[in-house]
Amino acid sequence: MGEKMGFQNQGFMRLSGLLFLSILVLCRADVQYYDFFLQESQFTKLCSTKNVLTVNGSFPGPEIRVQRGDTVFVNVHNQGNSAVSIKWEGVENSTAGSNDLIQPGRNFTYEIELNDEIGTLWWHATSAWASATVHGAFIVLPAANEDYPFPAPDHDQTIIIGEWFRQELTEANQTIAPGQADAYTINGHPGETTGCSNDTTFEYQVDYQGLYLVRVINAVNETMVFGIASHSLTIVGQRGAYSRRSFTNSLTLAPYQVIDVLFCANQNLGHYYITARPSSSTTRSTTGILRYTTTST
């Protein structure tokens, strides 16, 4: 009888401990508020200027950065000319009505309750034409009482692989076929391969022997290959969850896929190309630059 009671007490203590930890996480969870303003903005790329639909005037759009377990309210004000809705990739729970179109001149507040999601998610417009410029990262960091299940990085960087079209994108472009883009971008920069002197190149500065977490989002509707010259990558997360670690020299990302990787800045002083290209082509690509600020003595 005493042995049975002992097992029951141990089970009760374990259950109480789990409940305490759950309550502790909930108590430390926070509520975050964001305002998104859908608006037409002028951008000059590929030697021409055009109007595109943006969020808060930026391409890519603003990054949401919260902690595991938070509740996030995103109030989307549609100041554009067309009805748009936002999709939250990798989020399990969002408010009722989130699939409804937000008409011009109206607003809608998305309520997103985070549970087990961790790492990198992202958001984008549901229609193909608007999604080309209306998208951004949704970063879920560990809660205040949590650690990474891998060595803590010195810095983390989001990289969004995008595409750019010379044509004006409107509701008439409801389907945008793979390979139709005139250029690809890294965080909105077309890089050195476009032949236009006014185009900019994404630069990422790192310190020698630093450990970096890079969150790679493929916002392109085709499979893309991503890599950093002379640097190996360790995959640590995918689709809003940690994953078993694996090692690679490059990433192949399906349309709309997200992969989190670690890399160590252990090469010689200098700069190295960051590249992104469609898997169907070895000639069409965009480039960025990884630049070392210090090196070993």
C-alpha atoms as a printed R data frame, in Angstrom:
    type eleno elety resid chain resno       x      y       z
1   ATOM     1    CA   MET     A     1   0.000  0.000   0.000
2   ATOM     2    CA   GLY     A     2   2.807  2.396   0.927
3   ATOM     3    CA   GLU     A     3   4.662  1.591  -2.325
4   ATOM     4    CA   LYS     A     4   1.518  2.328  -4.351
5   ATOM     5    CA   MET     A     5   1.033  5.624  -2.551
6   ATOM     6    CA   GLY     A     6   4.659  6.484  -3.286
7   ATOM     7    CA   PHE     A     7   4.137  5.984  -7.029
8   ATOM     8    CA   GLN     A     8   0.975  8.092  -6.891
9   ATOM     9    CA   ASN     A     9   2.799 10.870  -5.077
10  ATOM    10    CA   GLN     A    10   5.628 10.800  -7.633
11  ATOM    11    CA   GLY     A    11   3.099 10.997 -10.480
12  ATOM    12    CA   PHE     A    12   1.326 13.889  -8.805
13  ATOM    13    CA   MET     A    13   4.617 15.731  -8.298
14  ATOM    14    CA   ARG     A    14   5.575 15.260 -11.975
15  ATOM    15    CA   LEU     A    15   2.170 16.494 -13.113
16  ATOM    16    CA   SER     A    16   2.387 19.453 -10.748
17  ATOM    17    CA   GLY     A    17   5.839 20.278 -12.106
18  ATOM    18    CA   LEU     A    18   4.621 20.221 -15.716
19  ATOM    19    CA   LEU     A    19   1.639 22.400 -14.824
20  ATOM    20    CA   PHE     A    20   3.939 24.827 -13.030
21  ATOM    21    CA   LEU     A    21   6.240 25.101 -16.056
22  ATOM    22    CA   SER     A    22   3.251 25.634 -18.378
23  ATOM    23    CA   ILE     A    23   1.870 28.350 -16.091
24  ATOM    24    CA   LEU     A    24   5.331 29.936 -15.888
25  ATOM    25    CA   VAL     A    25   5.583 30.134 -19.713
26  ATOM    26    CA   LEU     A    26   2.064 31.565 -19.956
27  ATOM    27    CA   CYS     A    27   2.801 34.147 -17.268
28  ATOM    28    CA   ARG     A    28   5.868 35.297 -19.168
29  ATOM    29    CA   ALA     A    29   4.073 35.399 -22.510
30  ATOM    30    CA   ASP     A    30   3.344 38.875 -23.814
31  ATOM    31    CA   VAL     A    31   0.953 40.641 -26.171
32  ATOM    32    CA   GLN     A    32   2.513 42.383 -29.177
33  ATOM    33    CA   TYR     A    33   0.896 44.948 -31.484
34  ATOM    34    CA   TYR     A    34   1.828 45.838 -35.055
35  ATOM    35    CA   ASP     A    35   0.310 48.224 -37.598
36  ATOM    36    CA   PHE     A    36   0.629 47.371 -41.280
37  ATOM    37    CA   PHE     A    37  -0.280 50.036 -43.847
38  ATOM    38    CA   LEU     A    38  -0.825 48.686 -47.354
39  ATOM    39    CA   GLN     A    39   0.120 51.491 -49.753
40  ATOM    40    CA   GLU     A    40   1.427 52.192 -53.229
41  ATOM    41    CA   SER     A    41   5.129 53.122 -53.244
42  ATOM    42    CA   GLN     A    42   7.612 54.005 -55.990
43  ATOM    43    CA   PHE     A    43  10.726 51.878 -56.439
44  ATOM    44    CA   THR     A    44  13.513 52.096 -59.014
45  ATOM    45    CA   LYS     A    45  15.107 48.794 -59.993
46  ATOM    46    CA   LEU     A    46  16.427 47.362 -63.265
47  ATOM    47    CA   CYS     A    47  16.872 50.954 -64.553
48  ATOM    48    CA   SER     A    48  13.149 51.770 -64.368
49  ATOM    49    CA   THR     A    49  10.716 53.200 -61.820
50  ATOM    50    CA   LYS     A    50   7.261 51.845 -61.073
51  ATOM    51    CA   ASN     A    51   4.575 51.761 -58.386
52  ATOM    52    CA   VAL     A    52   4.254 48.616 -56.280
53  ATOM    53    CA   LEU     A    53   2.015 47.634 -53.396
54  ATOM    54    CA   THR     A    54   3.999 47.572 -50.140
55  ATOM    55    CA   VAL     A    55   3.524 47.345 -46.392
56  ATOM    56    CA   ASN     A    56   4.704 50.483 -44.594
57  ATOM    57    CA   GLY     A    57   6.471 51.572 -47.776
58  ATOM    58    CA   SER     A    58   9.163 48.871 -47.653
59  ATOM    59    CA   PHE     A    59  10.143 45.893 -49.805
60  ATOM    60    CA   PRO     A    60  10.305 43.347 -48.270
61  ATOM    61    CA   GLY     A    61   7.786 44.377 -45.634
62  ATOM    62    CA   PRO     A    62   8.416 44.882 -41.897
63  ATOM    63    CA   GLU     A    63   9.654 42.021 -39.753
64  ATOM    64    CA   ILE     A    64   7.588 40.766 -36.837
65  ATOM    65    CA   ARG     A    65   9.814 39.629 -33.963
66  ATOM    66    CA   VAL     A    66   8.202 38.076 -30.890
67  ATOM    67    CA   GLN     A    67   8.724 35.236 -28.388
68  ATOM    68    CA   ARG     A    68   7.260 31.761 -28.188
69  ATOM    69    CA   GLY     A    69   3.792 31.800 -26.637
70  ATOM    70    CA   ASP     A    70   3.087 35.479 -27.350
71  ATOM    71    CA   THR     A    71  -0.202 36.727 -28.731
72  ATOM    72    CA   VAL     A    72   0.243 39.039 -31.718
73  ATOM    73    CA   PHE     A    73  -2.262 41.569 -33.036
74  ATOM    74    CA   VAL     A    74  -1.556 42.918 -36.532
75  ATOM    75    CA   ASN     A    75  -3.871 45.719 -37.666
76  ATOM    76    CA   VAL     A    76  -3.754 45.883 -41.475
77  ATOM    77    CA   HIS     A    77  -4.944 49.191 -42.981
78  ATOM    78    CA   ASN     A    78  -5.596 48.910 -46.720
79  ATOM    79    CA   GLN     A    79  -4.642 52.250 -48.267
80  ATOM    80    CA   GLY     A    80  -4.086 50.668 -51.685
81  ATOM    81    CA   ASN     A    81  -6.377 50.353 -54.686
82  ATOM    82    CA   SER     A    82  -7.233 46.631 -54.491
83  ATOM    83    CA   ALA     A    83  -8.656 44.201 -51.933
84  ATOM    84    CA   VAL     A    84  -5.943 42.154 -50.202
85  ATOM    85    CA   SER     A    85  -5.674 39.564 -47.441
86  ATOM    86    CA   ILE     A    86  -2.612 38.293 -45.559
87  ATOM    87    CA   LYS     A    87  -1.579 34.653 -45.038
88  ATOM    88    CA   TRP     A    88   0.529 33.707 -42.013
89  ATOM    89    CA   GLU     A    89   2.697 30.791 -43.131
90  ATOM    90    CA   GLY     A    90   3.408 28.268 -40.374
91  ATOM    91    CA   VAL     A    91   1.005 29.772 -37.823
92  ATOM    92    CA   GLU     A    92  -1.466 27.253 -36.399
93  ATOM    93    CA   ASN     A    93  -4.003 29.597 -34.807
94  ATOM    94    CA   SER     A    94  -5.281 32.888 -36.231
95  ATOM    95    CA   THR     A    95  -8.464 34.859 -35.834
96  ATOM    96    CA   ALA     A    96 -11.780 34.110 -37.543
97  ATOM    97    CA   GLY     A    97 -12.234 36.028 -40.778
98  ATOM    98    CA   SER     A    98  -8.508 36.012 -41.551
99  ATOM    99    CA   ASN     A    99  -9.184 34.702 -45.077
100 ATOM   100    CA   ASP     A   100 -11.529 37.563 -45.950
101 ATOM   101    CA   LEU     A   101 -10.307 40.278 -48.318
102 ATOM   102    CA   ILE     A   102  -9.633 43.696 -46.801
103 ATOM   103    CA   GLN     A   103 -11.274 46.217 -49.086
104 ATOM   104    CA   PRO     A   104  -9.559 49.541 -49.979
105 ATOM   105    CA   GLY     A   105 -10.137 52.096 -47.229
106 ATOM   106    CA   ARG     A   106 -10.867 49.410 -44.624
107 ATOM   107    CA   ASN     A   107  -8.794 47.665 -41.977
108 ATOM   108    CA   PHE     A   108  -8.738 44.287 -40.275
109 ATOM   109    CA   THR     A   109  -6.925 43.127 -37.135
110 ATOM   110    CA   TYR     A   110  -5.395 39.657 -37.226
111 ATOM   111    CA   GLU     A   111  -5.072 37.930 -33.856
112 ATOM   112    CA   ILE     A   112  -2.330 35.306 -33.824
113 ATOM   113    CA   GLU     A   113  -1.905 33.048 -30.796
114 ATOM   114    CA   LEU     A   114   1.502 31.408 -30.778
115 ATOM   115    CA   ASN     A   115   1.878 28.019 -29.131
116 ATOM   116    CA   ASP     A   116   4.686 25.665 -30.167
117 ATOM   117    CA   GLU     A   117   5.861 27.684 -33.177
118 ATOM   118    CA   ILE     A   118   9.562 28.554 -32.933
119 ATOM   119    CA   GLY     A   119  12.147 29.891 -35.361
120 ATOM   120    CA   THR     A   120  11.259 31.506 -38.665
121 ATOM   121    CA   LEU     A   121   7.784 31.905 -40.138
122 ATOM   122    CA   TRP     A   122   6.672 34.481 -42.679
123 ATOM   123    CA   TRP     A   123   3.644 36.334 -43.973
124 ATOM   124    CA   HIS     A   124   2.531 37.340 -47.475
125 ATOM   125    CA   ALA     A   125  -0.449 38.536 -49.474
126 ATOM   126    CA   THR     A   126  -2.671 35.691 -50.638
127 ATOM   127    CA   SER     A   127  -2.872 36.777 -54.294
128 ATOM   128    CA   ALA     A   128   0.102 36.036 -56.540
129 ATOM   129    CA   TRP     A   129   0.459 39.575 -57.924
130 ATOM   130    CA   ALA     A   130   0.442 41.243 -54.472
131 ATOM   131    CA   SER     A   131   2.594 38.572 -52.794
132 ATOM   132    CA   ALA     A   132   5.526 39.513 -55.053
133 ATOM   133    CA   THR     A   133   6.060 42.696 -52.998
134 ATOM   134    CA   VAL     A   134   3.797 42.258 -49.946
135 ATOM   135    CA   HIS     A   135   5.670 39.826 -47.707
136 ATOM   136    CA   GLY     A   136   7.966 39.735 -44.707
137 ATOM   137    CA   ALA     A   137   9.471 37.637 -41.923
138 ATOM   138    CA   PHE     A   138   7.749 36.487 -38.742
139 ATOM   139    CA   ILE     A   139  10.443 35.588 -36.190
140 ATOM   140    CA   VAL     A   140   9.544 33.591 -33.069
141 ATOM   141    CA   LEU     A   141  12.378 33.686 -30.533
142 ATOM   142    CA   PRO     A   142  12.679 31.363 -27.522
143 ATOM   143    CA   ALA     A   143  10.655 32.423 -24.485
144 ATOM   144    CA   ALA     A   144  12.433 34.243 -21.661
145 ATOM   145    CA   ASN     A   145  13.094 30.974 -19.789
146 ATOM   146    CA   GLU     A   146  14.206 28.989 -22.847
147 ATOM   147    CA   ASP     A   147  17.536 28.359 -24.562
148 ATOM   148    CA   TYR     A   148  18.317 27.384 -28.139
149 ATOM   149    CA   PRO     A   149  18.841 23.598 -28.574
150 ATOM   150    CA   PHE     A   150  22.089 24.475 -30.354
151 ATOM   151    CA   PRO     A   151  24.971 26.867 -29.568
152 ATOM   152    CA   ALA     A   152  23.566 30.365 -29.083
153 ATOM   153    CA   PRO     A   153  24.407 32.543 -32.114
154 ATOM   154    CA   ASP     A   154  26.240 35.854 -31.772
155 ATOM   155    CA   HIS     A   155  23.798 37.424 -34.233
156 ATOM   156    CA   ASP     A   156  20.910 36.413 -36.451
157 ATOM   157    CA   GLN     A   157  20.042 37.661 -39.923
158 ATOM   158    CA   THR     A   158  16.940 37.235 -42.039
159 ATOM   159    CA   ILE     A   159  17.438 36.739 -45.769
160 ATOM   160    CA   ILE     A   160  14.377 36.851 -48.030
161 ATOM   161    CA   ILE     A   161  14.842 35.646 -51.592
162 ATOM   162    CA   GLY     A   162  12.418 37.636 -53.737
163 ATOM   163    CA   GLU     A   163  11.700 38.461 -57.348
164 ATOM   164    CA   TRP     A   164  11.205 41.647 -59.342
165 ATOM   165    CA   PHE     A   165   9.026 42.274 -62.388
166 ATOM   166    CA   ARG     A   166   9.448 45.181 -64.804
167 ATOM   167    CA   GLN     A   167   5.720 45.161 -65.541
168 ATOM   168    CA   GLU     A   168   3.209 46.842 -63.251
169 ATOM   169    CA   LEU     A   169   1.628 44.251 -60.974
170 ATOM   170    CA   THR     A   170  -2.135 44.595 -60.557
171 ATOM   171    CA   GLU     A   171  -5.150 42.351 -60.066
172 ATOM   172    CA   ALA     A   172  -4.812 41.426 -63.751
173 ATOM   173    CA   ASN     A   173  -1.674 39.442 -62.806
174 ATOM   174    CA   GLN     A   174  -3.551 36.885 -60.710
175 ATOM   175    CA   THR     A   175  -1.148 34.099 -61.721
176 ATOM   176    CA   ILE     A   176   2.556 34.734 -62.022
177 ATOM   177    CA   ALA     A   177   4.269 31.772 -63.661
178 ATOM   178    CA   PRO     A   178   7.646 30.501 -62.400
179 ATOM   179    CA   GLY     A   179  10.549 31.878 -64.394
180 ATOM   180    CA   GLN     A   180   8.647 34.970 -65.424
181 ATOM   181    CA   ALA     A   181  10.524 37.303 -63.052
182 ATOM   182    CA   ASP     A   182  12.957 39.756 -64.648
183 ATOM   183    CA   ALA     A   183  15.333 39.548 -61.679
184 ATOM   184    CA   TYR     A   184  15.728 37.975 -58.259
185 ATOM   185    CA   THR     A   185  16.478 39.872 -55.059
186 ATOM   186    CA   ILE     A   186  18.098 39.352 -51.665
187 ATOM   187    CA   ASN     A   187  16.255 41.464 -49.088
188 ATOM   188    CA   GLY     A   188  15.001 43.655 -51.927
189 ATOM   189    CA   HIS     A   189  18.433 44.166 -53.564
190 ATOM   190    CA   PRO     A   190  18.878 42.857 -57.142
191 ATOM   191    CA   GLY     A   191  22.671 42.691 -56.780
192 ATOM   192    CA   GLU     A   192  25.446 43.039 -59.353
193 ATOM   193    CA   THR     A   193  24.069 40.792 -62.083
194 ATOM   194    CA   THR     A   194  21.350 43.053 -63.524
195 ATOM   195    CA   GLY     A   195  23.648 45.340 -65.537
196 ATOM   196    CA   CYS     A   196  21.999 48.470 -64.103
197 ATOM   197    CA   SER     A   197  24.403 50.798 -62.285
198 ATOM   198    CA   ASN     A   198  21.723 52.092 -59.918
199 ATOM   199    CA   ASP     A   199  20.822 48.683 -58.526
200 ATOM   200    CA   THR     A   200  21.978 47.938 -54.988
201 ATOM   201    CA   THR     A   201  23.602 44.866 -53.461
202 ATOM   202    CA   PHE     A   202  22.796 43.318 -50.089
203 ATOM   203    CA   GLU     A   203  25.782 43.290 -47.691
204 ATOM   204    CA   TYR     A   204  26.134 41.303 -44.482
205 ATOM   205    CA   GLN     A   205  29.023 42.145 -42.149
206 ATOM   206    CA   VAL     A   206  30.430 39.448 -39.863
207 ATOM   207    CA   ASP     A   207  33.274 39.134 -37.360
208 ATOM   208    CA   TYR     A   208  35.913 36.455 -37.589
209 ATOM   209    CA   GLN     A   209  34.975 33.305 -35.608
210 ATOM   210    CA   GLY     A   210  31.480 34.637 -34.944
211 ATOM   211    CA   LEU     A   211  28.569 32.199 -34.990
212 ATOM   212    CA   TYR     A   212  25.608 33.360 -37.076
213 ATOM   213    CA   LEU     A   213  22.034 32.194 -37.426
214 ATOM   214    CA   VAL     A   214  20.645 32.923 -40.898
215 ATOM   215    CA   ARG     A   215  16.913 32.658 -41.538
216 ATOM   216    CA   VAL     A   216  16.402 31.998 -45.262
217 ATOM   217    CA   ILE     A   217  12.907 32.556 -46.705
218 ATOM   218    CA   ASN     A   218  12.103 31.672 -50.303
219 ATOM   219    CA   ALA     A   219   9.346 34.114 -51.298
220 ATOM   220    CA   VAL     A   220   9.653 33.065 -54.955
221 ATOM   221    CA   ASN     A   221   7.156 30.763 -56.657
222 ATOM   222    CA   GLU     A   222   9.883 28.409 -57.839
223 ATOM   223    CA   THR     A   223  12.618 26.278 -56.311
224 ATOM   224    CA   MET     A   224  15.708 28.334 -55.431
225 ATOM   225    CA   VAL     A   225  19.295 27.373 -54.562
226 ATOM   226    CA   PHE     A   226  21.034 29.456 -51.865
227 ATOM   227    CA   GLY     A   227  24.638 29.450 -50.709
228 ATOM   228    CA   ILE     A   228  27.505 31.425 -49.186
229 ATOM   229    CA   ALA     A   229  30.822 30.901 -50.970
230 ATOM   230    CA   SER     A   230  33.436 28.928 -48.953
231 ATOM   231    CA   HIS     A   231  31.113 28.538 -45.956
232 ATOM   232    CA   SER     A   232  29.330 25.375 -44.838
233 ATOM   233    CA   LEU     A   233  25.834 25.594 -43.372
234 ATOM   234    CA   THR     A   234  24.227 23.660 -40.528
235 ATOM   235    CA   ILE     A   235  20.451 23.290 -40.827
236 ATOM   236    CA   VAL     A   236  18.792 23.741 -37.414
237 ATOM   237    CA   GLY     A   237  15.161 24.596 -38.199
238 ATOM   238    CA   GLN     A   238  12.419 24.454 -40.813
239 ATOM   239    CA   ARG     A   239   8.765 25.538 -41.062
240 ATOM   240    CA   GLY     A   240   8.534 27.084 -37.615
241 ATOM   241    CA   ALA     A   241  10.169 24.209 -35.707
242 ATOM   242    CA   TYR     A   242  13.616 23.025 -34.737
243 ATOM   243    CA   SER     A   243  14.984 20.157 -36.816
244 ATOM   244    CA   ARG     A   244  17.698 17.558 -36.524
245 ATOM   245    CA   ARG     A   245  21.009 19.167 -37.419
246 ATOM   246    CA   SER     A   246  22.392 18.403 -40.872
247 ATOM   247    CA   PHE     A   247  25.294 19.846 -42.835
248 ATOM   248    CA   THR     A   248  25.373 21.215 -46.371
249 ATOM   249    CA   ASN     A   249  27.210 23.620 -48.660
250 ATOM   250    CA   SER     A   250  24.004 24.991 -50.175
251 ATOM   251    CA   LEU     A   251  20.249 24.995 -49.629
252 ATOM   252    CA   THR     A   252  17.554 23.986 -52.088
253 ATOM   253    CA   LEU     A   253  14.335 25.704 -51.060
254 ATOM   254    CA   ALA     A   254  10.954 24.791 -52.518
255 ATOM   255    CA   PRO     A   255   8.549 27.666 -53.246
256 ATOM   256    CA   TYR     A   256   7.664 29.467 -49.994
257 ATOM   257    CA   GLN     A   257   9.953 27.237 -47.911
258 ATOM   258    CA   VAL     A   258  11.884 28.527 -44.872
259 ATOM   259    CA   ILE     A   259  15.140 27.067 -43.511
260 ATOM   260    CA   ASP     A   260  17.201 28.238 -40.510
261 ATOM   261    CA   VAL     A   261  20.951 27.610 -40.665
262 ATOM   262    CA   LEU     A   262  24.033 28.247 -38.552
263 ATOM   263    CA   PHE     A   263  27.425 29.094 -39.985
264 ATOM   264    CA   CYS     A   264  30.768 30.029 -38.482
265 ATOM   265    CA   ALA     A   265  32.665 32.984 -39.963
266 ATOM   266    CA   ASN     A   266  35.973 31.104 -40.062
267 ATOM   267    CA   GLN     A   267  37.429 32.144 -43.424
268 ATOM   268    CA   ASN     A   268  40.149 34.660 -44.229
269 ATOM   269    CA   LEU     A   269  39.586 38.404 -44.189
270 ATOM   270    CA   GLY     A   270  37.735 39.506 -47.307
271 ATOM   271    CA   HIS     A   271  34.330 39.231 -48.876
272 ATOM   272    CA   TYR     A   272  32.394 36.234 -50.188
273 ATOM   273    CA   TYR     A   273  29.407 36.050 -52.486
274 ATOM   274    CA   ILE     A   274  25.959 35.153 -51.214
275 ATOM   275    CA   THR     A   275  24.034 33.678 -54.137
276 ATOM   276    CA   ALA     A   276  20.447 32.724 -54.927
277 ATOM   277    CA   ARG     A   277  19.340 31.242 -58.245
278 ATOM   278    CA   PRO     A   278  16.473 29.147 -59.587
279 ATOM   279    CA   SER     A   279  17.251 25.432 -59.626
280 ATOM   280    CA   SER     A   280  16.323 25.361 -63.315
281 ATOM   281    CA   SER     A   281  19.105 27.782 -64.318
282 ATOM   282    CA   THR     A   282  22.789 28.288 -63.568
283 ATOM   283    CA   THR     A   283  23.002 31.680 -65.290
284 ATOM   284    CA   ARG     A   284  20.078 33.649 -63.809
285 ATOM   285    CA   SER     A   285  20.936 34.597 -60.235
286 ATOM   286    CA   THR     A   286  21.195 37.358 -57.676
287 ATOM   287    CA   THR     A   287  24.174 38.019 -55.441
288 ATOM   288    CA   GLY     A   288  24.898 39.607 -52.088
289 ATOM   289    CA   ILE     A   289  28.177 40.065 -50.227
290 ATOM   290    CA   LEU     A   290  29.311 38.578 -46.909
291 ATOM   291    CA   ARG     A   291  32.030 40.928 -45.661
292 ATOM   292    CA   TYR     A   292  34.407 40.263 -42.755
293 ATOM   293    CA   THR     A   293  35.091 43.189 -40.433
294 ATOM   294    CA   THR     A   294  37.928 41.557 -38.432
295 ATOM   295    CA   THR     A   295  40.129 38.501 -38.731
296 ATOM   296    CA   SER     A   296  42.507 36.439 -36.613
297 ATOM   297    CA   THR     A   297  45.950 37.807 -35.769
